[in-house]
Amino acid sequence: MIALYVVAIGFFVKSLTQAVQKERSDKKTVIQGLLLQIENSRVKVDVEFDSEISGLYEQVVKTFKALTYSQKIWDVTGAYANDRVTTRSGCIHFH
């Protein structure tokens, strides 16, 4: 009886291990395909600037990199006058 349990558990563990290994292999294949798609979606651009424009461009790149590391949250809500009567929602009543 114990031998039957050992065989049943061994079969279950073996089939579970095979299923996990197949799923892992399938996921690796999907990841490799996605990485290949990412690599193929990049566009190489080679642009030549004169020295003045090149320096300005490098400054823009440097400033943008600094901005990407910024910890501040910018909230731009609007820079124009707001008429509260006309912009309120749900205020229109039909008589």
ABEGO torsion letter per residue (X at the ends): XAAAAAAAAAAAAAAAAAAAAAAAAAAAAAAAAAAAAAAAABBBBBBBBBAAAAAAAAAAAAAAAAAAABABBBBBAEABBBBAAAABBGABBBX
